Amino acid sequence: MSTAEVTARPAEPVARAPHAPGPVRAWLRLLGSELRLVFRRLRNLAMLAALAVLPVLLGIALRLTAPRGGGGPNSSFVDQLAGNGVFLAFIALTFMITLPLPMVVAVVSGDSVAGEAGSGTLRYLLAVPAGRTRLLAVKYVTVVIFGLASCSVVIGSALATGAALFPLGPVTLLSGTTVSLGQGLLRVFFITLFVAAAMAGLGAIGLAVSTFTEHPIGAIAAILFLTVVSDIADNIPQFAAVQPYLPTHWWQSFDALLRSPVAGSDLLHGLLSFGVYMVIFGSIAWARFTSADVTS
């Protein structure tokens, strides 16, 4: 065979290994799978539906009892509601952050690892080359997204109900300053994010508890018990020295956004507290999940 013939012969195709997705794409695919699992679960959908119904019931009850001509600078939330339906969103969050929202987050976070460990599906997840750290991060992000969705459902239902049952217009803040409806809705948006951050802190606690048991009911009960004990201790004067460090202490500090000027120090303290709980209990969850046998 001549040199020219060798040169003219086309190169043989080289077999290539299947292209593996990049780390970001693989992470997003795992996150999408976890989100579909959580948001398609009938129990979780039922909880979101309950969160949507409660502001409606609250709005109807307040519509029947709200005084006429509210909205003065020294008015309470209920008095303000008579003059502006936007305040139903603030009232709904004030009521629902005490138990319904924490319960929803406790159920999702407590079941995140313990539920799959108990059912035996966790061992199959860990057989996929995703890594325990990535899997735990995906589960926590899913808990945070579900908490944000829960807060958004409450706010959306409350705003719709408030618009249907009460007048809308410029919002008179608790400090007496009146802002436009647009600025009032913007404050509602930031309040939603603040409460979602509080639920993210609770979600980190729930995720850590979930890695220590294969029984999701026990994990959920432990999270709710911790929430109730923290809330009780936060209202006992003898515990004043430790109250700023309790997980529930800053939850209702979102009323700082209903004043002018905004009490930024309360918001910053609250966000710092939520962040500290995320770091501490996220680290506990990571240390437990990456070292212990959670698949038996």
C-alpha positions as CSV (number, residue, x, y, z in Angstrom):
1,M,0.0,0.0,0.0
2,S,1.4,3.3,-1.0
3,T,1.8,6.3,1.2
4,A,-0.8,8.2,-0.9
5,E,-3.3,5.5,-0.3
6,V,-2.7,5.6,3.5
7,T,-3.1,9.3,3.5
8,A,-6.3,9.2,1.5
9,R,-8.0,6.6,3.6
10,P,-10.6,8.3,5.9
11,A,-10.0,8.1,9.6
12,E,-12.0,5.4,11.5
13,P,-14.5,6.9,13.9
14,V,-13.4,6.8,17.5
15,A,-15.9,5.5,20.0
16,R,-16.6,8.0,22.7
17,A,-17.8,7.4,26.1
18,P,-21.3,8.9,26.9
19,H,-21.0,12.5,27.8
20,A,-21.5,12.9,31.5
21,P,-23.5,16.0,32.5
22,G,-21.6,18.8,34.2
23,P,-21.7,19.2,38.0
24,V,-24.2,22.1,37.8
25,R,-26.5,20.3,35.4
26,A,-26.4,17.1,37.5
27,W,-27.1,19.1,40.7
28,L,-30.1,20.9,39.0
29,R,-31.4,17.5,37.7
30,L,-31.2,16.0,41.2
31,L,-32.9,19.1,42.6
32,G,-35.7,18.9,40.0
33,S,-36.3,15.3,40.9
34,E,-36.5,16.1,44.6
35,L,-38.8,19.1,44.0
36,R,-41.1,16.9,41.9
37,L,-41.2,14.3,44.6
38,V,-42.0,16.8,47.4
39,F,-44.5,19.0,45.5
40,R,-46.4,16.0,44.0
41,R,-46.9,14.2,47.4
42,L,-50.6,14.4,48.3
43,R,-49.8,15.1,51.9
44,N,-47.8,18.2,51.0
45,L,-50.4,19.4,48.5
46,A,-53.0,19.0,51.2
47,M,-50.9,21.1,53.6
48,L,-50.5,23.9,51.0
49,A,-54.3,23.8,50.4
50,A,-54.9,24.2,54.1
51,L,-52.6,27.1,54.2
52,A,-54.6,28.7,51.4
53,V,-57.9,28.1,53.2
54,L,-56.9,29.5,56.6
55,P,-56.5,33.1,55.5
56,V,-59.9,33.0,53.8
57,L,-61.5,31.8,57.0
58,L,-59.6,34.4,59.0
59,G,-60.7,37.1,56.6
60,I,-64.3,36.2,56.8
61,A,-64.2,36.1,60.6
62,L,-62.5,39.5,60.7
63,R,-64.9,40.9,58.2
64,L,-67.8,40.1,60.5
65,T,-66.1,41.7,63.5
66,A,-63.8,44.5,62.2
67,P,-64.7,47.9,63.4
68,R,-65.8,50.6,61.0
69,G,-63.4,53.5,60.1
70,G,-60.2,51.9,61.3
71,G,-56.7,52.9,60.1
72,G,-55.4,55.5,62.6
73,P,-51.8,55.6,63.5
74,N,-52.4,53.9,66.9
75,S,-54.6,51.3,65.5
76,S,-54.1,47.6,65.9
77,F,-53.8,45.2,62.9
78,V,-57.5,44.4,63.1
79,D,-58.4,48.1,63.1
80,Q,-56.1,48.7,60.2
81,L,-57.8,45.9,58.3
82,A,-61.1,47.7,58.3
83,G,-59.5,50.4,56.2
84,N,-57.2,48.4,54.0
85,G,-57.3,44.7,52.9
86,V,-53.5,44.6,52.6
87,F,-53.3,44.2,56.3
88,L,-55.0,40.8,56.1
89,A,-51.6,39.5,54.8
90,F,-49.8,40.8,58.0
91,I,-52.5,39.4,60.3
92,A,-52.5,36.0,58.5
93,L,-48.7,35.7,58.9
94,T,-48.9,36.8,62.6
95,F,-51.3,34.0,63.3
96,M,-49.9,31.3,61.1
97,I,-46.2,31.7,62.0
98,T,-47.1,30.5,65.5
99,L,-48.0,26.9,64.4
100,P,-49.3,26.2,60.9
101,L,-46.2,27.3,59.0
102,P,-43.7,25.7,61.4
103,M,-45.8,22.5,61.3
104,V,-45.6,22.4,57.5
105,V,-41.9,23.0,57.5
106,A,-41.5,20.4,60.3
107,V,-43.3,17.7,58.3
108,V,-41.2,18.3,55.1
109,S,-37.8,18.7,56.8
110,G,-38.4,15.9,59.3
111,D,-39.4,13.5,56.5
112,S,-36.6,14.6,54.2
113,V,-34.0,12.0,55.4
114,A,-35.8,9.9,58.0
115,G,-38.7,9.1,55.7
116,E,-36.4,7.7,52.9
117,A,-34.2,5.9,55.4
118,G,-37.2,4.3,57.0
119,S,-38.7,3.2,53.7
120,G,-35.4,1.9,52.3
121,T,-35.2,4.3,49.3
122,L,-32.2,6.2,50.7
123,R,-29.8,3.4,49.9
124,Y,-30.8,3.6,46.3
125,L,-30.3,7.3,46.2
126,L,-26.8,6.9,47.6
127,A,-26.1,4.3,45.0
128,V,-26.2,7.1,42.4
129,P,-22.8,8.8,42.1
130,A,-24.2,12.1,43.5
131,G,-22.4,12.1,46.8
132,R,-23.9,12.5,50.2
133,T,-23.0,16.2,50.5
134,R,-24.8,17.1,47.2
135,L,-27.8,15.0,48.2
136,L,-28.1,16.6,51.6
137,A,-27.7,20.1,50.0
138,V,-30.5,19.3,47.5
139,K,-32.8,18.1,50.3
140,Y,-32.2,21.3,52.3
141,V,-32.8,23.5,49.2
142,T,-36.0,21.7,48.6
143,V,-37.1,22.3,52.2
144,V,-36.3,26.0,51.8
145,I,-38.2,26.3,48.5
146,F,-41.2,24.5,50.1
147,G,-41.1,26.9,53.0
148,L,-41.0,29.9,50.6
149,A,-43.9,28.4,48.6
150,S,-45.9,28.0,51.9
151,C,-45.3,31.6,52.9
152,S,-46.3,32.7,49.3
153,V,-49.5,30.7,49.5
154,V,-50.5,32.3,52.7
155,I,-49.7,35.8,51.4
156,G,-51.4,35.2,48.1
157,S,-54.5,33.9,49.6
158,A,-54.6,36.7,52.2
159,L,-54.2,39.4,49.6
160,A,-56.9,37.9,47.4
161,T,-59.3,37.6,50.3
162,G,-58.4,41.1,51.6
163,A,-59.1,42.6,48.2
164,A,-62.4,40.8,48.0
165,L,-63.7,41.6,51.5
166,F,-62.0,45.0,52.3
167,P,-61.1,48.2,50.5
168,L,-57.6,48.6,49.0
169,G,-55.6,51.8,48.9
170,P,-52.7,53.6,50.5
171,V,-51.3,51.8,53.5
172,T,-51.1,53.5,56.9
173,L,-48.1,51.9,58.7
174,L,-48.1,51.2,62.4
175,S,-45.9,54.3,62.9
176,G,-48.6,56.5,61.4
177,T,-46.9,57.1,58.0
178,T,-49.0,56.5,54.9
179,V,-47.4,54.9,51.9
180,S,-48.8,54.1,48.5
181,L,-50.4,50.8,47.7
182,G,-47.4,49.8,45.6
183,Q,-45.0,50.5,48.5
184,G,-47.2,48.6,50.8
185,L,-47.2,45.6,48.5
186,L,-43.4,45.8,48.3
187,R,-43.2,45.6,52.1
188,V,-45.4,42.6,51.9
189,F,-42.9,41.0,49.5
190,F,-40.0,41.7,51.9
191,I,-42.0,40.4,54.9
192,T,-42.6,37.2,52.9
193,L,-38.9,36.7,52.4
194,F,-38.2,37.4,56.0
195,V,-40.7,34.8,57.2
196,A,-39.3,32.3,54.6
197,A,-35.8,32.9,56.1
198,A,-37.2,32.1,59.5
199,M,-38.7,28.9,58.2
200,A,-35.3,28.1,56.5
201,G,-33.7,28.3,59.9
202,L,-36.3,25.9,61.3
203,G,-35.8,23.7,58.2
204,A,-32.1,23.3,59.1
205,I,-33.0,22.1,62.5
206,G,-35.5,19.7,61.0
207,L,-33.0,18.4,58.6
208,A,-30.5,17.7,61.3
209,V,-33.0,15.9,63.5
210,S,-34.1,13.9,60.5
211,T,-30.6,12.4,60.0
212,F,-30.7,10.9,63.5
213,T,-33.7,8.7,63.1
214,E,-35.4,6.4,60.6
215,H,-38.9,7.4,62.0
216,P,-40.2,10.6,60.3
217,I,-43.1,10.9,62.8
218,G,-40.5,11.1,65.7
219,A,-38.5,13.7,63.8
220,I,-41.6,15.8,63.1
221,A,-42.7,15.6,66.7
222,A,-39.3,16.6,68.0
223,I,-39.2,19.7,65.7
224,L,-42.7,20.8,66.8
225,F,-41.9,20.1,70.5
226,L,-38.7,22.3,70.1
227,T,-40.8,25.0,68.5
228,V,-43.4,25.0,71.2
229,V,-40.9,25.0,74.0
230,S,-39.0,27.9,72.4
231,D,-42.1,29.9,72.0
232,I,-43.2,29.3,75.6
233,A,-39.7,30.2,77.0
234,D,-39.7,33.3,74.9
235,N,-42.7,34.6,76.8
236,I,-41.4,33.8,80.3
237,P,-39.6,36.8,81.9
238,Q,-37.2,34.6,83.8
239,F,-35.7,33.4,80.6
240,A,-35.0,37.0,79.3
241,A,-31.2,36.3,79.2
242,V,-31.5,33.5,76.7
243,Q,-34.6,34.7,74.7
244,P,-32.6,36.5,72.0
245,Y,-30.9,33.1,71.2
246,L,-34.1,31.1,70.9
247,P,-35.0,29.9,67.4
248,T,-38.5,31.5,67.5
249,H,-37.6,34.8,69.2
250,W,-37.2,36.9,66.0
251,W,-39.9,35.3,63.9
252,Q,-42.4,38.1,64.4
253,S,-39.8,40.9,63.9
254,F,-41.2,41.5,60.4
255,D,-43.4,44.2,62.0
256,A,-40.3,46.3,61.7
257,L,-41.2,46.6,58.0
258,L,-44.5,48.2,59.0
259,R,-42.9,51.2,60.5
260,S,-41.2,54.3,59.1
261,P,-38.3,54.4,59.3
262,V,-37.8,50.6,59.2
263,A,-36.3,49.2,62.4
264,G,-33.4,47.7,60.5
265,S,-31.6,46.4,63.7
266,D,-34.5,44.0,64.5
267,L,-34.4,42.7,60.9
268,L,-30.7,42.2,60.9
269,H,-30.7,40.5,64.3
270,G,-33.4,38.2,63.0
271,L,-31.6,37.4,59.8
272,L,-28.4,36.8,61.7
273,S,-30.2,34.4,64.1
274,F,-31.7,32.5,61.2
275,G,-28.3,32.3,59.5
276,V,-26.6,31.0,62.6
277,Y,-29.1,28.2,63.0
278,M,-28.7,27.3,59.3
279,V,-24.9,27.1,59.7
280,I,-24.9,25.2,63.1
281,F,-27.6,22.7,62.3
282,G,-26.6,22.4,58.7
283,S,-23.2,21.4,59.9
284,I,-24.7,18.9,62.3
285,A,-26.8,17.4,59.5
286,W,-23.7,17.2,57.2
287,A,-21.5,15.6,59.9
288,R,-24.1,13.0,60.7
289,F,-25.2,12.3,57.2
290,T,-21.8,11.9,55.7
291,S,-20.3,9.7,58.4
292,A,-23.1,7.6,59.9
293,D,-24.8,4.5,58.4
294,V,-28.2,6.1,57.5
295,T,-29.2,3.3,55.1
296,S,-29.8,0.4,57.4
